[in-house]
Amino acid sequence: MANGKVDKDLQAYEDFEKYLREEISVTTDFDLPLSVLVVLMHDGWDDDATQSALGVLRLADLVTSTAPGELAVALPNTSTNDARVVEDRLRRAVPEARVCITPHRTGDTVQDLLKRAREAAASA
């Protein structure tokens, strides 16, 4: 049996996936923009860096830790150009982080969005 932290982290990611799937549906149904950011910290996230990153996000943004050293942020109703504003805020708040954006494309799944954002972050 997994410990409480692992269970909590898994639930948080499952919730993120659920809400992101809903955002993808709304995005598709109403032809709205949706962007996803992946924020990577090579040495992992400490409390100060986490608070700095969360402090620049908007209330409507969906955030989860998807892997050690990685945060995923879904930006509902946000074009790539508008997401660059959030990206810039994150880079200033946590300069040691790598931040990459990927826009939603027709037919994308949660996994498609995260994969593209991770690949972009890895090559940045």
Residue pairs with C-beta under 8 A, 6 or more apart in sequence:
2 10
9 65
12 64
12 65
13 64
13 65
13 66
15 64
16 62
16 63
16 64
16 66
16 72
16 74
17 110
19 62
19 74
20 36
20 62
20 74
20 110
20 113
21 109
21 110
23 34
23 62
23 74
23 76
24 34
24 104
24 108
24 109
24 110
24 113
26 32
26 76
27 33
27 34
27 76
27 77
27 104
28 106
32 76
32 77
33 77
33 78
33 79
33 80
33 82
33 103
33 104
34 74
34 75
34 76
34 77
34 78
34 103
34 104
35 74
35 75
35 78
35 79
35 80
35 82
35 83
35 101
35 102
35 103
35 104
36 72
36 73
36 74
36 75
36 101
36 102
36 104
36 113
36 114
36 117
37 72
37 73
37 75
37 83
37 86
37 87
37 90
37 99
37 100
37 101
37 117
38 66
38 70
38 71
38 72
38 73
38 99
38 100
38 102
38 114
38 117
38 118
38 120
38 121
39 53
39 70
39 71
39 72
39 73
39 90
39 94
39 97
39 98
39 99
39 121
40 69
40 70
40 97
40 98
40 99
40 121
40 122
41 49
41 69
41 70
41 94
41 96
41 97
42 69
42 96
42 98
43 69
43 96
44 68
44 69
45 53
45 65
45 69
45 71
49 94
49 96
49 97
52 93
52 94
53 71
53 90
53 93
53 94
53 97
54 63
55 93
56 86
56 89
56 90
56 92
56 93
57 63
57 73
57 86
57 90
58 75
58 86
60 76
60 77
61 73
61 74
61 75
61 76
61 86
62 73
62 74
62 76
63 71
63 72
63 73
63 74
64 71
64 72
65 71
65 72
66 72
66 114
70 118
72 114
72 117
73 86
74 113
75 82
75 83
75 86
78 86
79 103
80 101
80 103
83 101
83 103
84 101
87 99
87 101
90 97
90 99
91 97
91 99
98 121
98 124
99 121
100 117
100 118
100 120
100 121
100 124
101 117
101 120
102 113
102 116
102 117
102 120
104 113
105 112
